[in-house]
Amino acid sequence: MTNHMNGAPRPARSPSLLGGAMIIAGTTVGAGMFSLPVVGAGMWFGWSLVLMAGIWLCMLLSGLLLLETNLRFAPGASFDTLTRETLGRFGRIVNGLSIAFVLYILTYAYISGGGSIVNHSLSALGISLPQSAAGLVFAAVLAAVVMISTRAVDRITTIMLGGMVITFFLAVGNLLLGVDSVKLFVPDGEQSFAPYLWAAIPFGLASFGYHGNVPSLVKYYGKQPRVIIRAIFTGTFIALVIYVCWLLAAMGNLPRSQFSDIIAQGGNMGVLVSALSQVMSSDWLGKMLTLFANLAVASSFLGVTLGLFDYLADLFGFADDAKGRLKTAAVTFLPPTVLGLLFPDGFLIAIGFAALAATVWTLLVPGWMALKLRRRETEYQGYVVPGGNGVIYLVIGFGLLTATCHLLAMADLLPVFK
């Protein structure tokens, strides 16, 4: 108080830990969570828990390895800068292509999921639209928001996140109260579970993608490894808890055999939400679940497409005026929207492909960069992830395993629950 009265400046307030944790949790949790009960139906609840815990640990470690690399550079250095300075031109191109592919394929996945959930919402009002047309409406409305400005996306996403929290707790809270332990631990149908784990790994990985935010946290907090580590741990752990609650709610209310029907109908968001709405105690709570699904896919779409929009504007050098933003919007939205019109039920397939490409920049690249820098700068005194190079080999090994599982599942060489 005396210092302030004497004219001395107040010390700058450090950003809160909660802010960073919410950035990580908000980025991690999205529409991809709707794929988890469907792809986890084969291994069911027990093995789903084991898988999610294992993936969370590996993705946490890879994020910390990325932080280790990031802290050797000035705050504000982007993912692109880190790969260019550490891995050279080839590493930078591979990383850039994998990020662009993930953003494009997720945009298509969210158009497919958005079309499905919009269709489900309209059917409750007695309106029937082809799935592809519903996807086109969904994409057109939200693409307009991204075209307007980043501020528009920021404001609308903030409102959506508030709505998501409220509707999630209302809808999922009701489902959790109705969990049937018999459905959860003694499921009907065939009694084979563990073999289905392998094909589900890529979908679990796609639900923990926050790595693009690590450079943002270094810029936000400065070189404070302890607080950034806590923000990453807290944010990803919140996501893990939300996913476990979601699996518990879905698998504790729907029999395992019903997931065969959901998968047969394409496994899209609207089909799952429709099945869960039918077991809820009131129509009003069913509407809350539908609203949550709409908000989840819309906020995910806005977050992913804003990143893709900015990336492509920078890549092609388009101006930030009306004409330039129109060009960027065309390059951003036309390819995935056309895919959405041609293949309206590709939500699950697209999430799998996103995971295949995401292994590059969420697991392989962070491990590769940390390994190169440890060998190059043996006297470095800053933050190093504990566990020696064994942690790096674990992360890279998990990345290779994920990619292999996806390719084997595509080739019908792994058991997939149907």
PELINUR-V569411 format. One record per residue. N is the residue number from 1. RES is the residue in one small letter. D_CENTER is the distance of its C-alpha to the mean C-alpha in Angstrom with 2 decimals. Layout:
n: {N:N}
res: {RES:RES}
d_center: {D_CENTER:D_CENTER}
//
This chain:
n: {1:2:3:4:5:6:7:8:9:10:11:12:13:14:15:16:17:18:19:20:21:22:23:24:25:26:27:28:29:30:31:32:33:34:35:36:37:38:39:40:41:42:43:44:45:46:47:48:49:50:51:52:53:54:55:56:57:58:59:60:61:62:63:64:65:66:67:68:69:70:71:72:73:74:75:76:77:78:79:80:81:82:83:84:85:86:87:88:89:90:91:92:93:94:95:96:97:98:99:100:101:102:103:104:105:106:107:108:109:110:111:112:113:114:115:116:117:118:119:120:121:122:123:124:125:126:127:128:129:130:131:132:133:134:135:136:137:138:139:140:141:142:143:144:145:146:147:148:149:150:151:152:153:154:155:156:157:158:159:160:161:162:163:164:165:166:167:168:169:170:171:172:173:174:175:176:177:178:179:180:181:182:183:184:185:186:187:188:189:190:191:192:193:194:195:196:197:198:199:200:201:202:203:204:205:206:207:208:209:210:211:212:213:214:215:216:217:218:219:220:221:222:223:224:225:226:227:228:229:230:231:232:233:234:235:236:237:238:239:240:241:242:243:244:245:246:247:248:249:250:251:252:253:254:255:256:257:258:259:260:261:262:263:264:265:266:267:268:269:270:271:272:273:274:275:276:277:278:279:280:281:282:283:284:285:286:287:288:289:290:291:292:293:294:295:296:297:298:299:300:301:302:303:304:305:306:307:308:309:310:311:312:313:314:315:316:317:318:319:320:321:322:323:324:325:326:327:328:329:330:331:332:333:334:335:336:337:338:339:340:341:342:343:344:345:346:347:348:349:350:351:352:353:354:355:356:357:358:359:360:361:362:363:364:365:366:367:368:369:370:371:372:373:374:375:376:377:378:379:380:381:382:383:384:385:386:387:388:389:390:391:392:393:394:395:396:397:398:399:400:401:402:403:404:405:406:407:408:409:410:411:412:413:414:415:416:417:418}
res: {m:t:n:h:m:n:g:a:p:r:p:a:r:s:p:s:l:l:g:g:a:m:i:i:a:g:t:t:v:g:a:g:m:f:s:l:p:v:v:g:a:g:m:w:f:g:w:s:l:v:l:m:a:g:i:w:l:c:m:l:l:s:g:l:l:l:l:e:t:n:l:r:f:a:p:g:a:s:f:d:t:l:t:r:e:t:l:g:r:f:g:r:i:v:n:g:l:s:i:a:f:v:l:y:i:l:t:y:a:y:i:s:g:g:g:s:i:v:n:h:s:l:s:a:l:g:i:s:l:p:q:s:a:a:g:l:v:f:a:a:v:l:a:a:v:v:m:i:s:t:r:a:v:d:r:i:t:t:i:m:l:g:g:m:v:i:t:f:f:l:a:v:g:n:l:l:l:g:v:d:s:v:k:l:f:v:p:d:g:e:q:s:f:a:p:y:l:w:a:a:i:p:f:g:l:a:s:f:g:y:h:g:n:v:p:s:l:v:k:y:y:g:k:q:p:r:v:i:i:r:a:i:f:t:g:t:f:i:a:l:v:i:y:v:c:w:l:l:a:a:m:g:n:l:p:r:s:q:f:s:d:i:i:a:q:g:g:n:m:g:v:l:v:s:a:l:s:q:v:m:s:s:d:w:l:g:k:m:l:t:l:f:a:n:l:a:v:a:s:s:f:l:g:v:t:l:g:l:f:d:y:l:a:d:l:f:g:f:a:d:d:a:k:g:r:l:k:t:a:a:v:t:f:l:p:p:t:v:l:g:l:l:f:p:d:g:f:l:i:a:i:g:f:a:a:l:a:a:t:v:w:t:l:l:v:p:g:w:m:a:l:k:l:r:r:r:e:t:e:y:q:g:y:v:v:p:g:g:n:g:v:i:y:l:v:i:g:f:g:l:l:t:a:t:c:h:l:l:a:m:a:d:l:l:p:v:f:k}
d_center: {45.18:48.18:46.15:44.82:48.40:49.70:47.32:45.08:41.42:38.98:36.56:33.11:30.59:27.71:24.26:23.26:21.08:19.45:18.39:16.51:14.94:13.80:12.31:10.16:9.48:8.96:6.37:4.47:5.62:5.59:7.42:5.87:7.82:10.84:11.02:11.57:15.15:16.15:15.41:16.62:19.81:21.74:21.40:21.31:20.74:22.39:20.82:17.32:17.86:19.16:16.32:13.53:15.84:16.49:12.98:12.31:15.62:15.15:11.87:13.75:16.76:15.24:14.00:17.59:19.11:17.48:18.92:22.23:22.43:21.43:24.18:26.79:26.33:27.10:24.51:22.92:22.67:19.62:17.58:20.03:22.99:22.02:21.79:24.96:26.98:25.96:25.54:27.63:27.38:26.20:23.25:22.34:22.55:20.55:17.69:17.98:18.11:15.04:12.96:14.79:14.31:10.51:10.64:13.46:12.27:9.06:11.71:13.88:11.55:11.16:14.93:15.65:13.78:15.26:18.62:18.61:17.99:20.39:22.86:22.68:23.25:26.15:27.74:28.29:30.34:32.27:30.77:29.94:28.04:27.13:23.39:23.41:25.21:22.78:19.90:22.20:22.92:19.28:18.59:21.95:21.68:18.33:19.31:22.44:20.65:18.87:22.32:24.14:22.62:19.87:21.72:21.40:17.60:17.74:20.21:18.74:15.20:17.11:19.07:16.17:14.48:17.99:18.38:15.15:16.45:19.89:19.13:16.74:19.58:22.24:20.88:19.27:22.19:24.59:22.99:23.08:26.77:27.43:25.98:28.59:28.92:30.70:27.80:25.48:27.80:30.31:28.43:30.57:30.87:30.97:30.69:28.73:25.31:24.59:24.94:21.86:19.61:19.49:18.08:15.17:14.04:11.85:9.81:9.48:8.53:5.62:4.35:5.50:4.88:7.05:10.15:11.02:11.91:14.41:17.16:16.69:17.42:20.41:21.65:21.19:22.98:25.10:25.93:25.44:23.68:24.37:22.68:19.59:19.33:19.69:17.01:14.43:15.84:16.00:12.55:10.90:13.77:13.26:9.78:11.78:14.57:12.72:11.49:15.10:16.61:14.79:16.03:19.36:19.71:19.09:21.04:23.67:24.55:24.35:26.53:25.10:27.38:25.82:22.52:24.73:25.56:21.97:21.13:24.45:23.45:20.37:17.91:16.37:15.09:18.60:20.35:18.53:18.91:22.52:23.31:22.07:23.87:27.08:27.17:26.62:29.77:30.04:29.10:28.02:25.31:24.22:23.95:21.79:19.28:19.43:19.05:15.96:14.39:15.69:14.41:10.80:10.75:12.95:11.15:7.87:10.60:12.48:10.05:9.23:12.92:14.40:13.11:14.47:17.56:18.48:17.95:20.24:22.71:23.20:23.45:26.05:27.71:27.59:29.23:27.64:30.25:30.27:31.19:28.71:25.75:26.94:26.93:23.41:22.26:24.09:22.47:18.93:19.22:22.09:20.81:17.67:19.84:22.65:20.44:19.39:23.15:24.14:21.55:20.40:19.09:16.79:13.44:13.36:14.97:12.64:9.47:11.94:13.06:9.78:9.61:13.29:13.07:10.22:12.74:15.03:13.49:11.53:14.53:17.60:18.01:17.62:20.04:22.35:22.65:23.44:25.96:27.70:28.05:29.38:31.98:32.84:33.15:34.76:36.21:32.99:33.26:29.88:26.81:26.23:23.78:26.21:26.94:28.36:27.30:26.59:23.13:22.48:23.79:21.67:18.40:19.77:21.10:17.86:16.34:19.46:19.36:15.86:17.10:20.41:19.12:17.26:20.46:22.74:21.00:21.33:24.96:25.55:26.46:24.21:24.72:22.22:22.83:24.32}
//
